[in-house]
Amino acid sequence: MENSSIIIFLLGFAAGAGVCAVFFNLLSGKQEALKLDAEKTVTAMAEQLKLSFSGLSLEALSRTTAELMKHMESERKAGAAQLDGKKALIDAQLEKMTKELTEVEKLVKEFEKDRESKFSALSEQIRHTSRNAEELFRVTSSLKEALSSTGKRGRWGERMAEDILKSAGFMENVNYYRQKTLKTSGSRPDYTFIMPNGAILNMDVKFPLENYLKYLDETEEAAAKARTTAFSKDVKERIKEVSGRDYIDPAENTLDFAMLFIPNEQIFGFMMEKCPDVLDFAFEKKVALTSPVSLFSVLAVIRQAAENFRLEQTSSEILAIMGTFRKQWDLFTGKMEGLGKRIEDAAKEYELLSGTRRRMLDKSLEKLDSLGLEKISADSPEED
C-alpha cells in the first residue's frame, strides 16, 4: 500500500513538471503550433496519468480490500468467540434469573395467600369494629337519653352505687339500708350504713351533669369559665341539700358527717381540678365527697372497722366462755381420774378372780377327779 502511494506521488510530480514546462514555453512566447503540441502532449500525458492512476487505484483498492477482508474475518472470528463466551455467560445468567424468578414467583404466591388471609381477617376485624362502633353509638345515645333528666340520672347513680357496694361485699339490710326513713327528722337518705356501736352513716347520690356537659361543648374561654362557675354552684347546692336534711343527727346516733357520692370519676376529677373551693365548702358543711374509686376505699374501711368492733365486742364473751371451759375441763379431768382409779381397782379384782381363785377351784376339781367322783361345782369356794 505504501509503494502505490509513492508511485502515485512520482507520476503526479512528473505530470506537474510537464505542465509547468508547457506553460513556461507559452509564457515565453513560442509559436502557436508548439502550443497545440503542448496541449496534445499534456492531454496525452493526462490520459496516460489517468490510466496509470486508475490501475494503481484498482490495485491498491484490491490489496486494501483483501487486507480489510482478512482483518474483518479475524475480527469476525474474535467477535464470534467473544459472542459465544457472552452467550454462555448470558445463558448462565438467564438460568440463574429463571431460578430466582421462580423463587420470587413462589414467594409472591405465598405473600398473596398470606395477604388474602390477613385481608380477610382485617375485613372481619373492620366489620367487628364497625359493629362495636354502632353498638357504642347506640349505648351512648341510650346513655345520653337516660341522663337527660334529673330523676334518670339519680337512678343511674344509685345503680352504680349498688354495683360498688356489691363489689365491696356489702349486703342490703345487713351492712346498709336503702331509702330508710330517719325516725326523728323523717328524712330518707339514699343509703344508710351500719357502723360499730350502733352508729350510722348517711349518704346521698348526686349527679351534677348538665353544666359539665355544656362546659365540654364550649369553645371560648370566657364561656367555659362561666360554665365552670355554674357547675361549682350546682355542686355546692347539692352539698347544702345533704347538710340540710338532718343526715347528721345525734338523736339518730349518726356520725358527725355525711357523704355525697358523685358517680363519675371524670366529673369528680373536673371538680377537684377546676373547683378546689368546693372541697373546702364541703368540709365546712361536714359532707365528705366521694367518687366511685374513693367510695370503694371508704366502704373497705367501714367494713374493717365493723369487723374489728365485733371482734372487740365478743372478746369478753370469748374470755367468759374460756373460763367456763376451764372449769368444766377441770371437773372433767377430776372425774376422768376417779373413773380411771376405779377401773384400775376393778382390774385388780378381776385379776384376783381370774388368777388365784380360779386356780384354787381347779385344784379342788382335780382332787374330786382323782377320787373317781363326778365333777361338781362347789357352791362356795374353799378359803385360803
C-alpha positions in Angstrom: 0.0 0.0 0.0 3.0 2.4 0.7 4.6 1.6 -2.8 1.3 2.6 -4.5 1.3 5.9 -2.7 5.0 6.6 -3.8 4.2 5.7 -7.5 1.2 7.9 -7.5 3.2 10.7 -6.0 6.0 10.4 -8.6 3.6 10.3 -11.5 1.8 13.3 -10.2 5.1 15.1 -9.7 6.2 14.3 -13.3 2.8 15.4 -14.7 3.0 18.6 -12.8 6.6 19.3 -14.1 5.5 18.8 -17.6 2.5 21.0 -17.3 4.8 23.7 -15.8 7.2 23.4 -18.7 4.4 23.8 -21.2 3.0 26.8 -19.5 6.5 28.2 -19.2 7.0 27.9 -23.0 3.7 29.5 -23.6 4.6 32.4 -21.4 7.9 32.8 -23.2 6.1 33.5 -26.5 6.6 30.3 -28.5 4.6 29.5 -31.6 1.0 28.5 -31.7 2.0 25.1 -33.0 4.1 24.4 -30.1 1.1 25.4 -28.0 -1.1 23.0 -29.8 1.5 20.3 -29.5 1.9 21.0 -25.9 -1.8 20.8 -25.3 -1.9 17.4 -27.1 1.1 16.3 -25.1 -0.5 17.4 -21.9 -3.7 15.8 -22.9 -1.9 12.5 -23.7 0.0 12.7 -20.5 -3.1 13.4 -18.6 -4.9 10.4 -20.2 -1.8 8.2 -19.5 -1.7 9.5 -16.0 -5.4 8.9 -15.5 -5.0 5.3 -16.8 -2.0 4.8 -14.6 -3.7 6.2 -11.6 -6.8 4.1 -12.3 -4.7 1.0 -12.5 -2.8 1.8 -9.4 -6.0 2.7 -7.6 -7.6 -0.6 -8.5 -4.5 -2.5 -7.4 -4.4 -0.5 -4.2 -8.1 -1.0 -3.7 -7.8 -4.7 -4.3 -5.0 -5.1 -1.8 -6.7 -2.9 0.7 -9.9 -4.9 0.2 -8.1 -8.2 0.7 -6.4 -6.9 3.8 -9.7 -5.5 5.0 -11.5 -8.7 4.4 -8.7 -10.6 6.2 -8.9 -8.2 9.1 -12.7 -8.4 9.1 -12.5 -12.2 9.1 -10.1 -12.1 12.0 -12.4 -9.6 13.8 -15.4 -11.8 12.9 -13.8 -14.9 14.4 -12.7 -13.0 17.5 -16.2 -11.5 17.8 -17.8 -14.9 17.3 -15.6 -16.3 20.0 -16.4 -13.4 22.3 -20.1 -13.7 21.4 -20.0 -17.4 22.2 -18.5 -16.6 25.6 -21.0 -13.9 26.2 -23.8 -16.2 25.1 -22.7 -18.8 27.6 -22.5 -16.2 30.3 -25.9 -14.9 29.3 -27.3 -18.4 29.3 -25.9 -18.9 32.8 -27.2 -15.6 34.0 -30.6 -16.4 32.3 -30.7 -19.7 34.1 -29.9 -18.1 37.4 -32.5 -15.4 36.7 -35.1 -18.1 35.8 -34.5 -19.8 39.2 -34.6 -16.6 41.0 -37.8 -15.6 39.2 -39.3 -19.0 40.1 -38.4 -18.4 43.8 -39.8 -14.9 43.5 -43.0 -16.2 41.9 -43.3 -18.8 44.7 -42.7 -16.1 47.3 -45.2 -13.8 45.7 -47.8 -16.5 45.7 -47.2 -17.1 49.4 -47.4 -13.4 50.0 -50.6 -13.2 48.1 -52.1 -16.1 50.0 -51.0 -14.5 53.3 -52.3 -11.2 52.1 -55.6 -12.7 51.3 -55.8 -14.4 54.7 -54.8 -11.2 56.5 -57.1 -9.1 54.4 -59.9 -11.4 55.2 -59.1 -11.2 58.9 -58.7 -7.4 58.6 -62.1 -7.2 56.9 -63.7 -9.3 59.6 -62.0 -7.1 62.2 -63.2 -3.9 60.5 -66.7 -5.4 60.4 -66.4 -6.2 64.1 -65.1 -2.7 64.8 -68.0 -1.3 62.8 -70.5 -3.3 64.8 -68.8 -2.3 68.0 -68.9 1.4 66.9 -72.6 1.1 66.1 -73.2 -0.6 69.5 -71.2 2.1 71.2 -73.2 4.8 69.4 -76.4 3.1 70.4 -75.3 2.7 74.0 -74.1 6.3 74.1 -77.4 7.5 72.7 -79.2 5.5 75.2 -77.0 6.8 78.0 -77.4 10.3 76.8 -81.2 9.8 76.8 -81.1 8.1 80.2 -79.2 11.0 81.7 -81.4 13.7 80.1 -83.4 14.2 83.3 -82.5 14.6 86.9 -84.6 11.6 88.0 -83.0 9.2 85.5 -79.5 10.5 86.4 -80.3 9.8 90.1 -81.4 6.2 89.4 -78.3 5.6 87.2 -76.1 6.9 90.1 -77.9 4.7 92.6 -77.3 1.7 90.3 -73.6 2.4 90.1 -73.5 2.8 93.9 -75.2 -0.6 94.2 -72.6 -2.2 92.0 -69.8 -0.7 94.1 -71.5 -2.0 97.3 -71.7 -5.5 95.9 -68.1 -5.4 94.9 -67.1 -4.3 98.4 -69.0 -7.3 99.9 -71.9 -5.2 101.4 -75.3 -6.8 101.8 -78.6 -4.9 101.9 -80.3 -4.9 105.3 -77.1 -6.4 106.8 -74.4 -3.8 106.2 -76.7 -1.0 104.9 -80.2 0.1 104.2 -81.8 1.8 101.2 -84.2 4.7 101.4 -84.7 4.1 105.2 -86.6 6.9 106.9 -85.0 8.6 109.8 -87.1 8.4 113.0 -86.7 12.0 114.3 -86.4 14.1 111.1 -88.3 11.9 108.7 -85.6 12.3 106.1 -84.8 9.4 103.7 -81.1 9.2 102.7 -80.3 7.1 99.6 -78.1 4.8 101.7 -77.6 4.3 105.5 -74.6 2.4 106.5 -74.5 0.4 109.8 -71.4 1.4 111.8 -69.9 -0.1 115.0 -71.6 0.5 118.4 -75.0 1.2 116.7 -73.8 4.3 114.8 -75.0 5.0 111.3 -73.6 7.0 108.3 -76.0 8.5 105.7 -75.1 9.0 102.1 -76.9 10.6 99.1 -76.2 10.2 95.4 -75.9 13.4 93.3 -75.1 13.8 89.6 -74.3 17.4 88.7 -74.0 16.8 84.9 -75.8 19.5 83.0 -73.3 22.4 83.3 -70.4 20.0 82.9 -71.7 18.8 79.5 -72.2 22.4 78.5 -68.6 23.2 79.6 -67.4 20.4 77.2 -69.3 22.0 74.3 -67.9 25.5 74.8 -65.1 26.7 72.6 -64.5 30.1 74.0 -62.6 30.6 77.3 -65.0 33.1 78.8 -68.0 30.9 78.2 -66.1 27.8 79.5 -65.3 29.7 82.7 -68.9 30.7 83.1 -69.9 27.0 82.8 -67.3 26.1 85.4 -68.7 28.6 87.8 -72.2 27.3 87.2 -71.0 23.7 87.8 -69.4 24.7 91.1 -72.6 26.4 92.1 -74.6 23.2 91.3 -72.2 21.0 93.4 -72.4 23.4 96.3 -76.2 23.3 96.1 -76.1 19.5 96.3 -73.8 19.8 99.4 -76.3 22.2 101.0 -79.1 19.7 100.4 -77.3 16.9 102.1 -76.2 19.0 105.1 -79.7 20.4 105.5 -81.6 17.1 105.6 -80.6 16.2 109.2 -78.3 13.5 108.0 -76.1 14.5 110.9 -78.3 14.0 114.0 -77.0 12.8 117.4 -80.6 11.6 118.2 -80.3 9.1 115.4 -76.8 8.1 116.6 -75.3 9.3 113.3 -71.6 10.1 112.7 -70.7 13.8 112.7 -70.5 13.9 108.9 -72.5 12.7 105.9 -71.4 11.5 102.5 -72.2 12.7 99.0 -71.5 10.3 96.2 -70.7 11.6 92.7 -70.9 8.5 90.4 -68.5 9.6 87.7 -64.7 9.8 88.0 -64.3 12.3 85.2 -66.8 14.7 86.7 -65.2 14.3 90.2 -61.7 14.9 88.7 -63.0 18.0 86.9 -64.5 19.3 90.2 -61.2 18.7 92.1 -59.2 20.4 89.3 -61.4 23.4 88.3 -63.3 24.0 91.6 -61.0 23.4 94.5 -63.1 25.7 96.7 -65.9 23.1 96.6 -63.9 20.7 98.8 -63.4 23.4 101.5 -67.1 24.2 101.3 -67.9 20.5 101.8 -65.7 20.3 104.9 -67.4 23.3 106.4 -70.8 21.6 105.9 -69.4 18.3 107.2 -70.0 16.5 104.0 -67.5 14.0 102.6 -67.4 14.0 98.7 -66.7 10.6 97.2 -66.2 9.2 93.7 -66.6 5.5 92.6 -62.9 4.8 93.5 -62.9 6.6 96.8 -66.3 5.2 97.8 -64.9 1.7 97.4 -62.0 2.7 99.7 -64.4 4.2 102.3 -66.5 1.1 102.3 -63.5 -1.1 102.8 -62.6 1.0 105.9 -66.1 0.8 107.2 -66.2 -3.0 106.8 -62.9 -3.4 108.5 -63.9 -1.1 111.4 -67.1 -3.1 111.8 -65.2 -6.4 111.9 -62.8 -5.0 114.5 -65.6 -3.8 116.6 -67.4 -7.1 116.5 -64.2 -8.8 117.5 -63.7 -6.4 120.3 -67.3 -6.7 121.4 -67.1 -10.5 121.6 -63.7 -10.7 123.2 -65.2 -10.6 126.7 -67.7 -13.3 125.8 -64.9 -15.3 124.5 -63.0 -14.9 127.7 -66.0 -15.9 129.8 -66.5 -19.0 127.6 -62.9 -19.8 128.0 -63.3 -19.5 131.9 -66.3 -21.8 131.8 -64.5 -24.2 129.6 -61.5 -24.3 132.0 -63.8 -25.0 134.9 -65.6 -27.8 133.1 -62.3 -29.1 131.9 -61.0 -29.4 135.5 -64.2 -31.2 136.5 -63.9 -33.5 133.5 -60.3 -34.4 134.3 -61.2 -35.0 138.0 -64.0 -37.3 137.1 -61.8 -38.9 134.5 -59.0 -39.6 137.0 -61.6 -41.0 139.5 -63.0 -43.3 136.9 -59.5 -44.4 135.9 -58.7 -45.3 139.5 -61.9 -47.3 139.8 -61.1 -49.0 136.6 -57.7 -49.9 137.9 -59.2 -51.3 141.1 -61.7 -53.4 139.1 -58.9 -54.7 137.0 -57.0 -55.8 140.1 -60.2 -57.6 141.4 -60.6 -59.2 138.1 -57.0 -60.4 138.1 -57.5 -61.8 141.6 -60.7 -63.7 140.5 -59.2 -65.0 137.2 -55.9 -65.9 138.8 -55.7 -67.2 142.4 -59.4 -68.1 142.9 -59.6 -69.9 139.7 -56.5 -71.9 140.4 -57.9 -73.0 143.8 -61.1 -74.1 142.2 -59.3 -76.0 139.6 -57.3 -77.9 142.2 -60.5 -78.8 144.1 -61.9 -80.3 140.9 -58.7 -82.2 140.2 -58.9 -83.8 143.7 -62.5 -84.9 143.0 -61.5 -86.4 139.7 -58.8 -88.4 141.5 -61.4 -89.8 143.9 -63.4 -91.0 140.9 -66.4 -88.8 141.6 -68.3 -86.7 139.2 -67.1 -83.3 138.7 -69.2 -80.9 140.6 -69.1 -77.3 141.1 -68.6 -76.2 144.7 -71.3 -73.8 146.0 -68.7 -71.8 147.8 -65.0 -71.7 147.1 -62.6 -73.0 149.7 -61.0 -70.3 151.7 -57.2 -69.9 151.9 
